């Protein structure tokens, strides 16, 4: 009898888990549909890239969106809803989301930028706006540095590139050898991560948080592996001037957007970007954390759109007053 009861309990939990994941997938499908995005996949060398792309075939400016560490393509889905004048492409970067993870490969910024180049070539993209958040920003900058003829403009949202004068909360945690808040190892860690990475945590209906926690825990090993590589590369760059040699040679209009309450990468990093990037425009968003595209998607989309419109005129460097967040 005890065996039967135990079996029934296991089946009940399994059924509940399956139902939660099914409901979550339905919700994601609705979100993508509202943003006019389709899920696609393409094999490029050893990697099966999974990405979102606008379903329209109209002749619109192309925007490529790169997520950050331990994130994935749907980080951009809600923001994309406000970019209906653009053709959006948002991939899962190698090792993240649904795109292939290979245990023996290296996932530092430089190597990822080379993989990104292969992906972009496979899609046949020749001219586009490039956007990167956090880790994705560092990858985007390296790609733009190597392929300036393809990148119409570069937008960096709370991006890796320079350490600010003041260490971030994440830097202090890592230096103290405390648990990394960006890596989820339990259900409780998921809630902690969301409140650490964002100042304005968006509403997520049940069972989204549970499913996100399940998926993040399943990727714990991969995330440990990848973070080790990007941290190693960032720390090496830290003692050699950051990626100064990259940013000071960027010829395209560049936009830096930052959440004033960012705990992952301190807002003082903005000063370095402004100092070393030739054609730069900067906005700092109050009451926003590390992920503006998730926290204030419409505001983020509108600011990007305004920058892309201005980029045609090749504006000189400018630093705006702190933008009020509605």
C-alpha positions in Angstrom: 0.0 0.0 0.0 2.8 2.4 0.9 4.4 1.8 -2.5 1.1 2.5 -4.3 0.6 5.8 -2.3 4.2 6.8 -3.1 3.7 6.1 -6.8 0.5 8.1 -6.8 2.2 11.0 -5.2 5.1 10.9 -7.7 2.6 10.7 -10.6 0.6 13.7 -9.1 3.8 15.8 -8.9 4.8 14.8 -12.4 1.4 15.7 -13.8 1.4 19.0 -12.0 4.9 19.8 -13.3 3.9 18.9 -16.8 0.8 21.0 -16.6 2.8 24.0 -15.3 5.2 23.8 -18.2 2.4 23.4 -20.7 0.6 26.5 -19.3 3.9 28.4 -19.4 4.6 27.5 -23.0 1.1 28.6 -23.9 1.7 32.0 -22.2 5.0 32.4 -24.0 3.3 31.6 -27.3 0.7 34.3 -26.6 3.4 36.9 -25.7 5.4 36.1 -28.9 2.2 36.3 -31.0 1.4 39.7 -29.5 4.9 40.9 -30.5 4.6 39.3 -34.0 7.6 37.0 -33.3 8.1 33.4 -34.6 10.4 30.8 -33.2 13.0 29.6 -35.7 16.2 27.5 -35.7 19.3 27.2 -37.9 22.3 24.9 -37.7 25.6 26.9 -37.9 28.7 24.7 -37.5 28.4 22.8 -34.2 25.6 25.0 -32.9 21.9 24.7 -33.5 20.8 28.4 -33.0 17.2 29.0 -31.8 16.0 32.5 -32.3 12.9 34.7 -32.5 12.2 36.7 -35.7 9.5 39.1 -36.8 7.0 37.2 -38.9 6.5 40.1 -41.4 8.5 40.1 -44.6 8.3 43.8 -45.2 11.4 45.8 -46.0 12.1 47.2 -42.5 15.4 48.1 -40.8 16.7 45.0 -39.1 17.5 45.0 -35.3 19.5 42.1 -33.7 19.0 41.8 -29.9 21.5 40.0 -27.7 20.5 38.9 -24.2 22.8 38.7 -21.1 24.2 35.9 -19.0 21.9 33.2 -17.9 19.1 34.9 -19.9 17.5 34.0 -23.2 15.7 35.3 -26.3 12.3 36.0 -24.7 13.9 38.7 -22.5 13.2 40.9 -25.5 9.7 39.7 -26.4 7.6 42.4 -24.6 9.9 45.2 -25.7 9.7 44.0 -29.3 5.9 44.7 -29.2 6.8 48.4 -29.4 9.2 48.0 -32.3 6.7 47.4 -35.0 8.6 49.6 -37.5 11.6 47.2 -37.3 12.4 43.6 -38.2 13.5 42.0 -35.0 15.9 39.0 -34.6 16.6 37.8 -31.1 18.7 34.6 -30.7 19.6 32.4 -27.8 23.3 32.9 -27.6 25.4 29.6 -27.6 25.2 27.9 -24.3 21.9 29.7 -23.4 18.2 28.9 -23.8 17.5 26.5 -26.5 20.8 27.0 -28.4 23.4 24.2 -28.1 25.7 24.1 -25.1 29.0 22.2 -25.6 30.8 21.3 -22.3 34.3 21.5 -23.8 33.8 24.8 -25.6 34.9 28.2 -24.3 32.2 30.9 -23.8 34.2 34.1 -23.3 33.1 37.3 -25.0 35.6 37.1 -27.8 34.7 33.5 -28.8 31.0 34.2 -28.6 31.4 37.2 -30.9 33.0 35.0 -33.5 30.1 32.5 -33.2 27.7 35.5 -33.6 29.5 36.4 -36.8 28.9 32.9 -38.2 25.2 33.1 -37.2 24.7 36.6 -38.8 26.5 35.3 -42.0 24.2 32.3 -42.1 21.1 34.5 -41.9 22.5 36.7 -44.8 22.3 39.9 -42.8 24.3 42.8 -44.3 23.1 45.9 -42.5 21.4 46.1 -39.1 21.2 47.8 -35.7 22.9 45.8 -33.0 21.7 45.8 -29.4 23.2 44.0 -26.4 22.4 43.8 -22.7 25.0 42.9 -20.1 27.1 40.0 -21.4 25.4 40.5 -24.8 26.6 44.1 -24.8 30.2 43.0 -24.6 29.7 40.4 -27.3 27.9 43.0 -29.5 30.8 45.6 -29.1 33.4 43.0 -30.1 31.3 42.1 -33.2 30.9 45.7 -34.1 34.6 46.3 -33.7 35.3 43.6 -36.2 32.4 44.2 -38.6 31.9 48.0 -38.7 30.6 47.9 -42.2 27.6 45.8 -41.2 26.6 47.5 -37.9 24.5 50.7 -38.6 24.4 51.5 -34.9 25.4 49.9 -31.6 23.2 50.0 -28.5 24.6 48.9 -25.1 22.2 48.3 -22.3 23.9 47.9 -18.9 26.7 46.3 -20.8 30.0 44.7 -20.0 32.9 46.8 -21.2 34.2 48.9 -18.4 34.3 48.7 -14.6 33.0 51.8 -13.0 34.8 53.7 -10.2 32.5 52.2 -7.7 32.2 48.3 -7.5 28.8 46.9 -8.0 27.0 44.7 -5.5 27.7 41.7 -7.6 31.4 42.5 -7.7 31.5 42.7 -3.9 29.6 39.4 -3.6 32.0 37.6 -6.0 35.1 39.1 -4.4 33.8 37.8 -1.0 33.4 34.3 -2.5 29.7 34.4 -1.6 27.0 32.5 -3.7 26.5 34.1 -7.1 23.0 35.6 -7.2 22.9 35.2 -11.0 22.9 31.4 -10.8 19.8 29.6 -9.7 20.3 26.5 -7.6 16.9 26.4 -5.8 13.4 27.8 -6.3 14.1 30.5 -3.7 17.1 31.6 -5.8 14.8 32.5 -8.7 12.9 35.0 -6.7 16.2 36.3 -5.3 17.7 36.7 -8.8 14.7 38.6 -10.1 14.8 41.1 -7.3 18.6 41.4 -7.5 18.7 41.9 -11.3 15.7 44.2 -11.5 14.4 47.2 -9.5 11.0 47.0 -11.1 10.1 43.3 -11.3 7.4 42.7 -13.9 4.3 40.8 -13.0 4.5 37.1 -14.0 1.3 35.0 -13.7 1.4 31.6 -12.2 3.2 29.3 -13.0 5.8 31.4 -14.7 8.2 31.8 -11.8 8.1 28.1 -11.0 8.9 27.1 -14.5 11.6 29.7 -14.9 13.1 28.3 -11.7 13.0 24.7 -13.0 14.7 25.7 -16.2 17.3 27.8 -14.5 18.1 24.9 -12.1 18.4 22.5 -15.0 21.1 24.9 -16.5 23.0 25.3 -13.2 26.1 23.4 -14.5 26.1 25.3 -17.9 25.7 28.6 -16.1 28.6 27.9 -13.7 30.7 26.9 -16.7 29.9 30.1 -18.8 30.1 32.5 -15.9 33.6 31.2 -15.1 34.7 32.1 -18.7 33.1 35.5 -18.9 34.3 36.5 -15.4 37.8 35.4 -16.3 37.8 37.5 -19.5 36.3 40.5 -17.8 38.8 40.4 -14.9 41.7 40.1 -17.4 40.4 43.1 -19.3 39.9 45.0 -16.0 43.6 45.3 -15.4 44.4 46.3 -19.0 42.0 49.2 -19.3 38.9 47.2 -20.0 37.8 47.0 -23.6 39.1 50.5 -24.2 40.9 49.6 -27.4 37.5 48.3 -28.8 35.3 51.2 -27.8 37.6 54.0 -28.8 37.7 52.7 -32.4 34.0 52.2 -32.9 33.0 54.3 -35.9 29.3 53.8 -35.7 26.8 55.8 -33.6 26.7 54.2 -30.2 24.0 54.4 -27.5 24.6 53.5 -23.8 21.5 53.0 -21.7 21.8 52.2 -18.0 19.5 51.5 -15.0 20.5 53.8 -12.2 19.8 51.1 -9.6 21.8 48.4 -11.4 23.3 45.9 -8.8 25.1 43.8 -11.4 27.1 46.5 -13.2 27.4 49.8 -11.3 26.0 52.9 -13.0 29.4 54.6 -12.7 30.5 52.4 -15.6 28.7 54.9 -17.8 31.4 57.5 -17.3 34.0 55.2 -18.9 31.8 54.5 -22.0 31.2 58.2 -22.4 34.9 59.0 -22.1 36.2 56.5 -24.5 33.5 56.0 -27.2 33.6 58.5 -30.0 30.0 58.8 -31.3 28.2 58.0 -28.1 24.8 59.0 -26.6 24.0 58.2 -23.0 20.8 57.8 -21.0 20.5 56.8 -17.3 17.1 55.6 -16.2 16.0 56.2 -12.6 14.3 53.5 -10.6 15.5 50.9 -13.1 17.9 48.0 -12.5 20.0 45.8 -14.8 17.3 44.9 -17.3 15.4 47.9 -18.7 13.9 45.9 -21.6 12.1 43.8 -19.0 11.4 46.5 -16.4 10.3 49.3 -18.6 9.9 47.7 -22.1 8.0 50.6 -23.8 10.3 53.2 -22.4 13.3 51.2 -23.6 11.9 50.6 -27.0 11.0 54.3 -27.5 14.5 55.4 -26.4 16.1 52.9 -28.8 13.8 54.0 -31.6 14.7 57.7 -31.0 18.4 56.8 -31.1 18.1 54.8 -34.3 16.3 57.8 -35.9 19.1 60.1 -34.8 21.8 57.7 -35.8 21.1 58.5 -39.4 22.3 62.1 -38.7 25.5 60.8 -37.0 25.0 62.9 -33.8 28.1 64.0 -31.9 28.7 62.6 -28.4 26.0 63.8 -25.9 25.0 62.9 -22.4 21.3 63.5 -21.6 19.9 64.4 -18.3 18.6 61.5 -16.3 15.5 60.4 -18.1 12.3 60.4 -16.0 10.6 57.0 -16.0 6.9 57.3 -16.4 
